[in-house]
Amino acid sequence: MPLHRLDVPEPHRLPFAIGTFDTIGPLSRAAFPHRHTFYEIAFVTGGRGAHVVDLCRRPLRPPHLCVITPGQVHHWEDVSGLQGWVVLFDDVFLMAHPGDRELLRVLGEQPPPRLDDRAAAETASVLTQMRRESEEHGEAAASVLQAYLHILCVRASRARTPAGGAAARPGRAAALAREFARLLTLPGGAARNSVRSWAAELGVSVSYLHEVVKGTTGRTPAQLIRETQVLEAKRLLAGTGLPVGRVARELGFADPAYFCRFFRRETGLTPGAFREAAGGRTGGIHHGHRSPSIDRPVDAS
C-alpha cells in the first residue's frame, strides 16, 4: 500500500507543514488505504462520511480532532464537503516535548470525541496562530510551533479525560513500557518476536521488561508483540493483494503454514477468510512513494 513521506529536501527545512484540506492537497483526503512515516493531526470542522483507521470505521462528527500516527493505515470513506485543518510533522519535531509521543499514540488509537463549542474555538485559535507563525517566521518559528503543538496535544488529550479527571504522569518504569510499545509500531517492529532482543535494545533484563510492561499495560511483552503482529497482518491482508506467504515473511514468519495457524489462533479466522470478510483490495505495496517537499505541501498527506 502507498507509504507517504514528508520529503524534506534540505537539512534546514522544518519537518512540519500546516494548511487546510484544500491547500495541503487531494492526498489529505485520500480515499484509498495508505500509511505515513509522519504524524498527522486533522481538525475536521465540516463534512460527511467516515474516517477509517486500522479497519475501524469512525463516522465524521465535526468538529473533532483526528490523530494518525506513523504506521497506522487510514483512508477517508464516502466523504463530502470535508473541511478543516491538517498539521503534518515527523518524530524529530517532537524532541522538545518527547512526552507528546505517548499522548499522540493514545489519541491515534481512540475514536475522536466531538468537541464542544469552547474546545473547538480554542483548537481553531491555536491552529490559526500556528499557521501565522509558520508563514511569517519560517525556520525561526520552530520553537514556537513546537510549543503550540504541545498545547494542541494536551488539549486534545483533555478532551478524552472525564470531567474532574487528570491524566496520570507515568514514572520511569511506565516510560520504559511506553518506549517498548512505540518501538513495536515502527517499520519492521512487528517482525521482531523475540522479547530477549527487545530487552537488549532497551538495555534492561527480560524479567524487568516483563515486570514493567505487565504492570503498566496488564499485558506481557509477548502479548503486545502478538497483538502488533496481528494488527499488521490485518493491515496487509485488508489493504493489499500480497500473497499470504509474503505477508508471513513481512511479519518475520519463515513458515507460512505456521503464520496461518498463528493468525487463526489469534483471530478465529484464516488469513484468506479474514481477507474475504474485509473485502481486501488488490495491488502491491509501494514502499518508495514520496510526497512533494514540505515547503510545497501540496499532496503531502
C-alpha positions, 0 to 999 in steps of 0.5 A, a space after each residue: 500500500 502507498 507509504 507517504 513521506 514528508 520529503 524534506 529536501 534540505 537539512 534546514 527545512 522544518 519537518 512540519 507543514 500546516 494548511 487546510 484540506 484544500 491547500 495541503 492537497 487531494 492526498 489529505 483526503 485520500 480515499 484509498 488505504 495508505 500509511 505515513 512515516 509522519 504524524 498527522 493531526 486533522 481538525 475536521 470542522 465540516 463534512 460527511 462520511 467516515 474516517 477509517 483507521 486500522 479497519 475501524 470505521 469512525 463516522 465524521 462528527 465535526 468538529 473533532 480532532 483526528 490523530 494518525 500516527 506513523 504506521 497506522 493505515 487510514 483512508 477517508 470513506 464516502 466523504 463530502 464537503 470535508 473541511 478543516 485543518 491538517 498539521 503534518 510533522 515527523 518524530 524529530 519535531 517532537 524532541 522538545 516535548 518527547 512526552 507528546 509521543 505517548 499522548 499522540 499514540 493514545 489519541 491515534 488509537 481512540 475514536 475522536 470525541 466531538 468537541 464542544 463549542 469552547 474546545 473547538 474555538 480554542 483548537 481553531 485559535 491555536 491552529 490559526 496562530 500556528 499557521 501565522 507563525 509558520 508563514 511569517 517566521 519560517 525556520 525561526 518559528 520552530 520553537 514556537 510551533 513546537 510549543 503550540 503543538 504541545 498545547 494542541 496535544 494536551 488539549 486534545 488529550 483533555 478532551 478524552 479525560 472525564 470531567 474532574 479527571 487528570 491524566 496520570 504522569 507515568 514514572 520511569 518504569 511506565 516510560 520504559 513500557 511506553 518506549 517498548 510499545 512505540 518501538 513495536 509500531 515502527 517499520 519492521 517492529 512487528 517482525 521482531 518476536 523475540 522479547 530477549 532482543 527487545 530487552 537488549 535494545 532497551 538495555 534492561 533484563 527480560 524479567 524487568 521488561 516483563 515486570 514493567 510492561 505487565 504492570 503498566 499495560 496488564 499485558 506481557 511483552 509477548 502479548 503486545 508483540 502478538 497483538 502488533 503482529 496481528 494488527 499488521 497482518 490485518 493491515 496487509 491482508 485488508 489493504 493489499 493483494 500480497 500473497 499470504 506467504 509474503 505477508 508471513 515473511 513481512 511479519 518475520 514468519 519463515 513458515 507460512 503454514 505456521 503464520 496461518 495457524 498463528 493468525 487463526 489462533 489469534 483471530 478465529 479466522 484464516 488469513 484468506 477468510 479474514 481477507 474475504 470478510 474485509 473485502 481486501 483490495 488488490 495491488 502491491 505495496 509501494 514502499 518508495 512513494 514520496 510526497 512533494 517537499 514540505 515547503 510545497 505541501 501540496 499532496 503531502 498527506 
